[in-house]
Amino acid sequence: MIKWKRETAQRHIRIICLLPLISVGTGIILQLVHVYAFLNVEFTGAVRVQGANIAPHLAMLAFLGITIALIETKRNPASVKFYYATLAANFAVLIATGTRGPILAMLAMAAYYFYDMVKQYMQGKLMLIIPLVCSLTLIGAAVYVQWDNMTKRSFERETGTGIDLSGRTEAWSYFLNDVKDSPLAGRGLGAVTVANDGSLYAGFVVPHNEYIRFYYDAGYIGCMLLFLSLLIVFVSIYKVVPRRIKVYYAAFILAFFMYSFSDNTLSTVQFIIPFCWYLNCLYVLSTTNSKKEEVI
């Protein structure tokens, strides 16, 4: 928990929301100079924007840009135009990556956002009809543009689950079976990264599920301690955030836990660094607000 100055923390939050767009802009430049491909075409035929990252990592940045912007529209109304603009842009980036996990993870947060907007509109805040209609239009356009890509990624191959999870179910079974003899303490930190003996797709250096990943490395004991430590941090921040954003913050943390079921949120720098960075800034801004209120 770095004690940033209030103005610095505010600036950092804006930077985090701009990271997906910076990646896209950098990716375009790298494509023009023939250093790195801006698009990735999968074997299914699905086309995915990856910017200066790979598509799943760009999706992580976009996920954070969207969810943080949602919170900030409520926490910091003075900058609402900036956050609505970045929210829309980052949503477009997320859809362009063709990544399904973060979209599913943020459904609860998005549902509460629409509920809150409609509730306030019914209470007389008629100007909210503009962001509400724009949001619905953006979602409709995204579904229309990406429907073919999503169906290719989800249903191109026949699988036992009915939906193509990009090999995750096979990987999860493999890692769980491989560690069944060491359930309490696991096989040691980092062991999961060398566990794939070649029977899985090479991309599965880790399970793409943080609960299985840390269960493999640290067993029930280590995994429970890790997530308990996370909960302590999350609850500490929840206690100090303004009441008007408590539900949004809780939905943000829920989205993190859901996202962790299908990707490497804790062990990928494109997610964990801006995630903790934002939590730090949010804590600093919330505690400085509390101190001001006490003085008043």
N, C-alpha and C positions, 0 to 999 in steps of 0.2 A: 504493500500500500504506500505508494510514493505520494508525498504531500505536495502535489502541484499547486500552483497559484490558481485561483478560480478562473481567471481569463485564459490561462494556459490549458486547463482542463476542457473548457468550452471549445477552444480551437482544436484540441486533439479529437474531440468527438466529431467535429466536422471533417477532419482528415480521414477518420475511420470510414465515414459514410462515402467518401470520395474514392477509397481504395479500389473498388471494382471498376470505376470509370478510368482510373489511372492505368489499371492493368489492361483494359480494352484499348486505350489510346496508345500505350506502349506496344501492345501486340500488333496494332496496325502499322506502326513504324517498323517493327521487326519484320513484318510480312513484306513491306515495301523494299526493304534492303536484303530480302531473301535470307534472313538469319533464322526465323522461326515461323512456323505455320500458324496463322490466325485461327483457322478452322481445323477441326478434327473430324474425319469421316470414319465412322465405325463400320465393322463388317456387316452390320444390319442395314447399312445405308443411311443411318441417322447422322445428320450434320450437327456438330456441336461447336459453339464459339468457345475458345479457350483463352483468348487474349494473350498475355505474357505468362500465363500459368498453364495448367492443364484444366480441362473443363470442370472436374469435381472441385478443384481448389478455387477456381474463379467463382464457382457456385457458393462456396463457403463465405467468401468475401461479400458476395451479393446478399446472401442470407443475413449476415450481420448488418449490412447497410440498410436492408429493409426493416428488420426488427428494431434496430436502434433508432432509425428514423421515426418509426411508429411511436416509440416511447417518448422521443424528443418533441414530437408535435404536441404532446400533452404536458411534458415537463417544462418546455421552453417555448411558449406561444409566440414570443417576440421574433423567433426565427422560423416560424411555421412554413413560410414560403420556400425557404431553402430545403427544409426536411421533406416537404411534399414533393419537391422537384427531384431530390436525390432518391426518394422512395420509389417514384415512378421509373426513373432511369435504372435503378438497381433491380427493380422487378423485371424490366425488359431484359437486362443482362442475365438474370437468373433463368428466365424462360429460354433465352437463347442458348444457354449451356446444356439444355435438355436433361437436367439433373432432377430426379424425382424426390429424393429423400428430404431435402430442405423444404420443398413445397408442402409435403405432407406434415413435416414437423411444425410448420408455422400456421397450420389450419386453425388451431384453437385461438391463437393470438389474433388472426385475421377475423375470425368469427366474432370475437369480443369487440374488436375495433368497429365492425359494421353495426353490431348491436348498440354500442355506445354512441355512434354517429346518428343512427336512426332515433335513439332515445332523446338525444339533445335536439335533433331537428323537430321532433314532436313537442318538445318543451318550448319551442319558439325560436331556436337559433337557425333561422331559415337559410343563412348563407352556407351552412354545412351541406346543402344540397349540391353545391359545386364539387367539392372533393368526393362526395359520395357517388355522384354520377360519373365523374372522371375515373374513379377507382373501378366501378363496375364495367365501364367501357374498356379500360385497360385490360381487365381480366378477360373479358369477352374476346378482345383482339388477340390476346396471348393464346387462348384456347384455339382460336381459329388458325393462327399461324403455326402453332407447334403440335397440332393434333396428329399429323402424320408422323412427325418425329417421335412423339411419345408412344404411339401405337407400335412403331417399329422397335423401339427399345423395350417395350413391355410384352409384346405378343408375337414378335417375329419368330422366336424359337419356342418349341413346345417343351414345357417343363412340368415336373410333378406338382408344382404349386399352382400351375395355371397362369401365373404371371412371371415373366423373366426378371429375376432379381440380379442379373449379371453375375451369376455364379455364387452369390452370397450363401444360399442355403447349403450348398455343397461344402463351401469353405467353413461355415460355422460348425457343421457336423464333424468335419475333419479335425478342427482344432479342439473341440470339446472331447472328442474321442481320444485324441492324443494326450490330453492332460488328465484323463480320468483316474490315473494312478497317483496323482499328486493334488488332490482337491483342496487341501488346507493351505498349503504354502506355495503351490504352483511350481514352476520350473526355474524361477529366477528372472529378475528384470531384464528385458531384452530378449529372452529366450524365444518368444513368439516370432521374432524377425528372422530366425533361422530354422523355423519348424517346418516350412514347406519343403518337402523332399522331392518336389517335381511333379507330384501327382495332381497338384492344383495349378490353375493358371498362374503364370509368373507374377502377375499383378498383385496376387494375394501374399505379399510379404507380411501383412498383418490381416486379421479377420474382417476388417471393415465393420467392426462392432466393438466399441470400447469396453463393454462389460465383459465380453468374451476375451478380449485382448488382455485386460488386466487380471482377469480370473486365471488365464493361462500363465501369466508371469508371476502373479503373487497369491493365487489361490483365494479361497473365501476370506481368509484373514486380511490379506493385503488389499484385496478389492474393496472390502467393506470399510477399511480404514481410509482408503483413498476417497471414496464417495462420501464418507462421513465428513472428512475434512472439507470437501466441496460444499456440502450442505451447511456446515458451520459458517463458511464464508458467505454463501448466498443468504442465509438467514440474517447474518450481521448487517448486510446491506439492506435487506428488506425492512429491517427495523428503523432505518434512518431515511429511506426515500419518502418523498411527499405522498400523502394519502391518495392524491388524484392519480398517481401512476402505479400504486401498489399492485393492482390487478394486472396491468400491462407488464410490470416487472416479473410477477409470478408466471405469467404466460410465456415470457421470454426465457425464463429458467426451464419451464416445462418443455419448450421447444428445443432447448439445448439437450435435455435428457432424451427426448424422442429422436433427435438427430443422431445422437450417440449410438443408437441401435443399428444404424445403417452406414455410418462412416467414422473416420478417424478424427473426431473432434479434438480430443485431448492431445493427440500425438502428431498433429499437423500444424506447422507454424502459421499457415494462412488462416487458421481458425483460432487456435488457443491464444496467440499473442494479441490480436485485436479484441478478442472476447474479454480477456483479463484486463486489457488496456481500458476498455469501456467501463468495466465494473469498477476499476480504480477511479476513473474520472467521475462516475456516477456517485460513488461513495464520498469523494472529496466535495463535490457540489452540494450533495444532500446534507453533509455535516456542517458545511459553512452556512447553508440556509438555516439550519436548526439553531446555530449559534446566534445568527442575526435576529431570529424570532425571539430567542431568550432575552437578548439585549433590549429589544423593543418592548 
